[in-house]
Amino acid sequence: MIRLEWTAPAVTDLENIQDYLARDSPEYADSVMERLILSVERLKSFPQSGRAVPEASDLKVWELMVSTYRIIYRMRKGKAQILAVVHGARNVGGIRPKPWDAA
């Protein structure tokens, strides 16, 4: 079993997503947050359940697709480092700095 490490930008992403969704429906926002967090928790047992991030040249950078969101994480020795949570329609290649470069 591996450890999970949430980076500050990933936590901020979650907070922003929840705030945005809660404007229309706090219940829906809570439901989405629960799905995102539970998906990350599953990485403890199944760290390679995602796929390599196509925009990243680092083969240790993976992502999970959950609903319409991409959870981007980096595999490190004994841990999965959660780098970002972004909407699937967002151009991750256009983010500066890229989530995998900043952590």
Order of alpha helices (4+ residues) and beta strands (2+ residues): beta-alpha-alpha-beta-beta-beta-beta-alpha
